[in-house]
Amino acid sequence: MIGRQQNRAGLYFLLLGLLLSVGHPLSVQAVPMVNDPNGFQDLTWGATLTERQELEVARAGPHVNEFQLRSGAPSYAGIPVESVRLLAVDDQFARVTIRYQGDDRHKQILTYLEQQFGSLDRIPGQMLRGLNQQYTWRGIDTEISLTYHANTERGFIFIDSRTLAPRFNDRITDSAE
């Protein structure tokens, strides 16, 4: 009886391990970034966003504030996207989040990122196709991560200050929304 339970437990853990490994994309190494932007558009990391007339607060918090453009349709590299949000931690610009939808837009954005920051061909094993695609470019000051879910055609880009973005973890509590 005990031997049978041990066999079931072993089989259970084996199946659990297989399910977890199939459900997650392969870990991806970062492409070394060329042309580190040290910010986003004309904003450098650490800038104060509250002084920018073209931005408005989308969500305010005690330490983290989220901003969006006051007018105009959001775009990234001339490509229409659903949203572009700029985040500041303790009044210092530290992150950009971009959301988009559609396979055509994904291909355009991926092409732009490769042209600007480095080709993905340099890293063996990166997934160019698949249900969950993830790419990362890492520079001295900036890290850009793109995640695309092919089944829902939804993409997310995070452009982070490598020195300021880790402070989000210090400022976000367990009860944050």
N, C-alpha and C positions, 0 to 999 in steps of 0.2 A: 504494500500500500504506500509506504513512504517513498520507495523507488519510483512508483508511478507518478506521485505528486511532484517529485523532483524533475522527472522527464517533462511533465506538463509545464512546470515553471520555466525550465530551460527553453522549451519550444515557444512559450509566451514571450520571453525576452528576446529570442531570436526574431520572431515575427514583429515585435515592437521595434526592434532595431532596423529591420528592413523597411517598415513603414515610414519611420522617421527619416531614413536616408533617401527614400524615393520622394518624399514630400518636400524636401528642401533642395534648392539649387546647389550645384557644386560651388565650393568656395572659390572665389575669384581673386587673383592677385591684382594689384593696382598697376595700371600703365604709368610709367614715369611721364609726368606732365611736361609738355613744352609750352612756353608762353603763359606762365602762371599769371592770372589776371590780378591777383592780390585784392580781390573784391568782386564787384558785379557792376557792369556798365561803368558809370563814372563815380561810383562809390567805393572807397577803400575800406578794408576791414577796420573796425573800431570807430568809424564815423558816427556822429549823432544824427539819427534819422528824424527826430522830432523837428529839426530845423529845416527840413526839406519841404518846400511848398507843394511839390507834386505828389507827396505822399500823405495818406491819412491813416489813423490808427484803425485797424480792423479788429484787433483783440488786445485789450490792455490787461496787464497783470502787475504784481508788485515788483517782479524782477525781469520778466520776459514780456516784450511787446511785439505784436505782429502788425506790419504795415502793408498797405496795398496802394496802387496808383489811384489818384483821385478821379481820373477820367481816362477814357479810351479803353479799347479792348486789349486784354493782356496778350502779350506775345513774347517769344524768346527767339532771338536771332531772326526776327522777321516772320516767324512761324506762329500762327494763332494757337494759343493754349487756353486751358480753362482758367488757370489762376497763376499769378506770380505773387508770392508773399515774401517780404523781407522781415527778418527777425532780429531783434536786438536783445542782448542780455545785459542788464545793468547799464542801459543806455549806450551800448556799444554794438554796432552792426556786426553780426556774426554768422548769419545764415540766410540763404535764399531757398525757398521751396517752390517748385514749379510742378503743376499737374496738367496732364494733357490726355487726350483720348484719340485713338485711331492709329491704325497700322501705317498709313501714309505719313502722318505727322511723326510717328516714331522713327521711321526711316530717314526723314529729313533732319530731325534733331540728332540722331546718331551720326549721320554724315557730317553735320556741322561740328559736333563735338570732336570727331576724329580729325577733321581738317584743322581745327583750332588748337587742340590740346594733345594730339598724338594718336597714331593708328593703333587699333586693337590687335593687329596682326603680330605684334611683338610678343604677346604672352600666349604660350601654348595652353590649350585646354579651356580657353574662354568660350562660353556658349554664344554663338552668333544667332542661333535659332533655339526654340524651345518654349515651353509654356511660361517659364519664369526666367527672364534674362536679367543679368546684373553686370554692370560695368563700372569701373572706378578709375579715375585719373588722379594722381597724387603729385602735387607740386610742393614747393618749399612752404608757401603760405596758404595754399588753397587745395581743397579736396573736392572733387566732383563725383557724385555717385548717381547712376541712372539705374532704375529698376523698371522693368516692363513686364506686365502680365498679359501674355498673348491671348489667353482665353477671354478676357474681358476688354482687351485692347486699351488698357489704362497704363499710363506711364507716370513716373515720379522722378524728379531730378532734385538732388540736394547739393547745393554749392555752399561749402563750409569754410570758414576760417579755421585753419588747423590749430591755432592757439586759443581762439575765443569760443568756438563751438563746444569744446568739452565742458565749459562752464554751465551749459544748459543742464547737464546732469546734476550739478551742485544746486541748481536753483529750482528744479522741478520736484515737487513733493510727490509722495505716493498717491495723494488724493487729487492730483492734477487731472484736468479733463483732456 
